[in-house]
Amino acid sequence: MKLGFGADHAGYELKEKLKKYLEEKGYECVDYGTHSTERVDYPDFGKIVGEKVAAGEVDKGVLVCGTGVGISLAANKVKGIRACVCSEPYTAMMSAKHNDANIIAMGGRVVGEDMAKMIVDSFLENTFEGGRHKMRVDKIISIENEEA
């Protein structure tokens, strides 16, 4: 599986640790920045990862900013993106199973390295269940199409 990574300065260090962790597990990781702790704007990185996921250039995305909220809001503005902020593994699992999330976001100032690893594992090891959940995801897509 090919993963797209993005972070702002507050998420840079956790992004680097997660990227290394997932590469060691055999995932192909594409880093869209940032590449340092120098102050940058999180919407730029949420947008680029969202675009790459929506275009199918990567299968899923991993985003990190201070809380995960801002960068996920930016990613969710890209048509076709369902980015979920997660601070623990259960929400990550359910976002994959019930919401067909294609991007996981978290806060570098909120979760530690070990918890972040559990969150991405839970997100990546679970798949969309479809069924009654597909109808609900289709409603989300319909709202997105109406607003476009």
C-alpha positions as CSV (number, residue, x, y, z in Angstrom):
1,M,0.0,0.0,0.0
2,K,1.2,3.5,-0.9
3,L,0.7,6.2,1.7
4,G,0.9,9.9,1.4
5,F,2.3,11.9,4.3
6,G,1.9,15.6,5.2
7,A,2.5,17.7,8.3
8,D,3.1,21.2,9.4
9,H,6.0,22.2,11.7
10,A,4.1,21.0,14.8
11,G,3.6,17.6,13.3
12,Y,6.9,17.2,11.6
13,E,8.7,15.1,14.2
14,L,5.8,12.7,14.6
15,K,5.3,12.4,10.8
16,E,9.0,11.4,10.5
17,K,8.6,8.7,13.2
18,L,5.4,7.3,11.7
19,K,6.9,7.3,8.2
20,K,9.9,5.3,9.4
21,Y,7.7,2.9,11.4
22,L,5.4,2.2,8.4
23,E,8.3,1.9,5.9
24,E,9.8,-0.8,8.2
25,K,6.4,-2.6,8.1
26,G,6.6,-2.6,4.2
27,Y,4.4,0.4,3.3
28,E,5.6,2.7,0.5
29,C,5.6,6.2,1.9
30,V,5.5,9.4,-0.1
31,D,6.4,12.5,1.9
32,Y,4.7,15.7,0.7
33,G,6.3,17.8,3.4
34,T,7.0,19.7,5.5
35,H,10.6,18.7,5.8
36,S,11.7,20.7,8.9
37,T,10.3,22.3,12.1
38,E,10.4,25.7,10.4
39,R,6.9,27.4,10.7
40,V,4.6,26.6,7.8
41,D,0.9,26.6,7.1
42,Y,-1.0,23.3,7.7
43,P,-3.6,23.9,5.0
44,D,-1.0,23.6,2.3
45,F,-0.1,20.0,3.4
46,G,-3.7,18.9,4.0
47,K,-4.5,20.0,0.5
48,I,-1.7,18.3,-1.3
49,V,-2.2,15.0,0.5
50,G,-5.9,15.2,-0.1
51,E,-5.3,15.9,-3.8
52,K,-2.9,12.9,-4.1
53,V,-5.3,10.5,-2.4
54,A,-8.3,11.8,-4.4
55,A,-6.3,11.4,-7.7
56,G,-5.3,7.8,-6.7
57,E,-1.6,8.6,-6.7
58,V,-1.5,7.2,-3.1
59,D,-3.9,4.8,-1.5
60,K,-4.4,6.6,1.8
61,G,-3.0,9.6,3.7
62,V,-1.5,10.3,7.1
63,L,-1.6,13.9,8.3
64,V,-0.1,15.5,11.4
65,C,-0.4,19.0,12.7
66,G,-0.6,20.3,16.3
67,T,-4.0,18.8,17.0
68,G,-4.9,17.1,13.7
69,V,-7.9,19.3,13.4
70,G,-6.7,22.1,11.1
71,I,-4.9,19.8,8.6
72,S,-7.9,17.5,8.4
73,L,-10.2,20.4,7.7
74,A,-8.1,21.4,4.8
75,A,-7.9,17.9,3.5
76,N,-11.7,17.5,3.8
77,K,-12.2,20.4,1.4
78,V,-10.8,18.2,-1.4
79,K,-13.6,16.4,-3.2
80,G,-13.5,12.7,-2.4
81,I,-11.7,13.0,0.9
82,R,-12.9,11.7,4.2
83,A,-10.2,12.6,6.7
84,C,-10.8,11.7,10.3
85,V,-8.9,13.1,13.3
86,C,-8.1,10.3,15.8
87,S,-6.5,10.4,19.2
88,E,-6.9,6.7,19.9
89,P,-7.2,3.4,18.0
90,Y,-10.9,2.7,18.3
91,T,-11.9,5.9,16.4
92,A,-9.3,5.1,13.7
93,M,-10.7,1.6,13.3
94,M,-14.3,2.8,13.1
95,S,-13.4,5.6,10.7
96,A,-12.0,2.9,8.3
97,K,-14.8,0.4,8.9
98,H,-17.9,2.6,8.9
99,N,-16.8,5.9,7.3
100,D,-14.5,4.6,4.5
101,A,-12.0,7.3,5.7
102,N,-9.1,7.6,3.3
103,I,-7.0,9.9,5.4
104,I,-6.1,9.7,9.1
105,A,-5.1,12.9,11.0
106,M,-3.6,13.3,14.4
107,G,-2.0,15.9,16.6
108,G,1.7,15.9,17.2
109,R,1.0,17.9,20.4
110,V,-1.8,15.5,21.4
111,V,-0.7,11.9,21.0
112,G,2.7,10.4,21.7
113,E,4.7,8.2,19.4
114,D,3.4,4.8,20.7
115,M,-0.2,5.9,20.6
116,A,0.3,7.3,17.1
117,K,1.6,4.0,15.9
118,M,-1.4,2.2,17.4
119,I,-3.7,4.7,15.7
120,V,-2.2,4.2,12.2
121,D,-2.1,0.5,12.6
122,S,-5.8,0.4,13.5
123,F,-6.6,2.6,10.6
124,L,-4.6,0.7,8.0
125,E,-5.5,-2.8,9.2
126,N,-9.2,-2.2,8.9
127,T,-11.3,-2.0,5.8
128,F,-14.7,-0.5,4.9
129,E,-17.5,-2.8,5.8
130,G,-20.0,-1.5,3.2
131,G,-23.6,-2.6,3.8
132,R,-25.6,-0.1,5.7
133,H,-22.5,2.1,6.1
134,K,-22.2,2.4,2.3
135,M,-25.6,4.1,2.2
136,R,-24.4,6.6,4.8
137,V,-21.1,7.3,3.1
138,D,-23.1,7.8,-0.2
139,K,-25.1,10.5,1.6
140,I,-21.9,12.2,2.6
141,I,-20.8,12.1,-1.0
142,S,-24.2,13.4,-2.1
143,I,-23.8,16.4,0.2
144,E,-20.3,17.0,-1.2
145,N,-21.6,16.9,-4.8
146,E,-24.5,19.3,-4.0
147,E,-22.1,21.8,-2.5
148,A,-19.6,21.6,-5.4
